[in-house]
Amino acid sequence: MTQVSMTVNGKAVSGDVEGRTLLSSFLRDKLGMTGTHVGCDTSQCGACVVHVDGAAVKSCTMLALEAEGASVDTIEGQAAADGSLNAIQQAFQDHHGLQCGFCTPGMVMSAAALLKENPKPSESDVREYLEGNICRCTGYHNIVKAIMAASGQDVSAIAAE
């Protein structure tokens, strides 16, 4: 066992891990942050996306020890201190960008990374950026609308597919 320390959602945390412990497992099992979902363990679904030092990372592909000293942001850290939803989360709710909710944390975290890189993405930019995230319920249309709305753009012209 090796001790790993990092900052998660602005709070210093540490814990003992085996060298093979994935960041997703550390977050879920050691820290109780179960909002980071694991859907595939093979980096295919994107449900486990978190931000490590500001970059979107699939946490099922990163060892916890690789995050030593890093700043990690999870879905639990996205809401305001008073519990109110951030703009992306609110847009997902307003535009029905979720159904079962399993992929939603990863989608929200990916959307936050996209909007940081590209504050006014086109519809095709959003669709291309989300290629690493799988949703089996929504068909993506409302997810794309939600992300576009969160960027402050008019979504009335986005046609249903």
C-alpha positions in Angstrom: 0.0 0.0 0.0 1.1 3.5 -0.8 -0.3 6.8 0.4 -1.7 9.1 -2.3 -2.6 12.7 -1.6 -4.5 15.1 -3.9 -7.0 17.9 -3.8 -10.6 16.8 -4.7 -13.2 19.5 -5.3 -11.0 22.0 -3.4 -10.4 19.7 -0.3 -7.1 18.0 0.5 -7.6 14.2 0.7 -5.3 11.2 1.1 -5.6 7.5 1.4 -3.7 4.3 1.1 -4.0 2.5 -2.2 -2.5 -0.4 -4.0 -0.4 0.5 -7.0 -3.1 -0.9 -9.4 -5.9 1.2 -7.9 -7.7 3.3 -10.5 -8.5 6.9 -9.9 -12.2 6.0 -10.4 -12.0 3.4 -7.7 -10.2 5.7 -5.3 -12.8 8.4 -5.7 -15.7 5.9 -5.4 -14.5 3.4 -2.9 -12.1 5.4 -0.7 -13.7 8.8 -0.8 -17.3 7.8 -1.3 -17.7 10.0 -4.3 -20.1 7.8 -6.2 -21.1 10.4 -8.7 -18.2 9.3 -10.8 -19.7 6.3 -12.6 -17.9 3.3 -14.0 -19.7 1.8 -17.0 -17.1 -0.1 -18.9 -13.6 -0.2 -17.3 -12.2 0.1 -20.9 -12.4 3.9 -21.5 -15.3 3.5 -24.0 -18.3 5.0 -22.2 -17.1 8.3 -20.6 -19.3 7.9 -17.5 -16.1 8.3 -15.3 -14.9 11.6 -16.7 -13.3 13.9 -14.1 -11.0 16.9 -14.4 -7.4 16.4 -13.4 -5.5 19.7 -13.2 -8.2 21.2 -15.5 -8.1 18.5 -18.2 -10.9 16.0 -18.8 -9.7 12.5 -18.0 -11.5 9.2 -18.0 -10.7 8.2 -14.5 -11.0 4.4 -15.2 -7.8 4.8 -17.3 -5.7 6.6 -14.7 -4.1 5.2 -11.7 -4.8 7.0 -8.4 -1.0 7.3 -7.8 -0.8 9.2 -11.1 -3.0 11.9 -9.5 -0.5 12.4 -6.6 -0.5 16.1 -5.8 -3.1 16.9 -8.5 -6.3 18.9 -8.4 -9.2 16.7 -9.2 -12.7 18.0 -9.8 -15.7 15.6 -9.9 -19.4 15.9 -10.5 -19.9 16.4 -6.8 -17.9 19.7 -7.0 -19.9 21.2 -9.9 -22.9 22.6 -7.9 -22.7 25.8 -6.0 -21.9 25.8 -2.3 -25.6 26.3 -1.6 -26.4 23.2 -3.6 -27.9 25.0 -6.6 -27.0 23.5 -10.0 -24.4 25.1 -12.2 -25.4 26.4 -15.7 -24.6 23.0 -17.4 -26.5 21.0 -14.8 -29.4 23.3 -15.0 -29.4 23.2 -18.8 -29.4 19.4 -18.7 -32.5 19.6 -16.5 -34.2 22.3 -18.5 -33.6 20.6 -21.9 -34.3 17.0 -20.7 -30.7 16.0 -21.4 -30.9 13.0 -19.2 -33.1 10.0 -18.7 -31.7 7.2 -16.6 -28.9 9.5 -15.5 -26.0 7.0 -15.5 -24.0 8.8 -18.2 -25.0 12.3 -16.9 -22.0 12.9 -14.6 -19.5 12.1 -17.4 -21.5 14.2 -19.9 -21.6 17.2 -17.6 -17.9 17.0 -16.9 -17.1 16.6 -20.6 -19.4 19.5 -21.4 -17.6 21.7 -18.8 -14.3 20.8 -20.4 -15.6 21.6 -23.9 -17.1 25.0 -22.8 -13.8 25.9 -21.1 -12.0 25.2 -24.4 -14.7 26.6 -26.7 -17.2 28.8 -25.0 -19.5 29.0 -28.0 -19.3 25.6 -29.8 -21.3 24.8 -32.8 -23.7 21.9 -32.8 -21.2 19.8 -34.7 -18.4 20.8 -32.3 -20.5 19.5 -29.4 -21.4 16.2 -31.2 -17.7 15.6 -32.1 -16.5 16.4 -28.5 -19.0 13.9 -27.0 -17.8 11.0 -29.2 -16.0 9.6 -26.2 -19.3 9.5 -24.1 -22.0 6.9 -24.6 -25.6 7.4 -23.7 -28.0 4.5 -24.2 -31.2 6.4 -23.5 -31.4 9.9 -25.0 -30.1 9.7 -28.5 -27.9 12.7 -27.7 -30.2 15.4 -29.2 -31.3 16.9 -25.9 -27.8 16.6 -24.5 -26.5 18.6 -27.4 -29.3 21.2 -26.8 -28.4 21.4 -23.1 -24.7 22.0 -23.8 -25.5 24.7 -26.4 -28.0 26.3 -24.0 -25.4 26.3 -21.2 -23.1 28.2 -23.6 -25.8 30.9 -23.8 -26.8 30.1 -27.4 -30.3 29.9 -28.8 -31.2 26.2 -29.2 -34.6 26.7 -31.0 -33.0 26.2 -34.4 -31.5 22.7 -33.5 -33.7 20.3 -35.4 -34.7 16.9 -33.9 -32.9 14.0 -35.4 
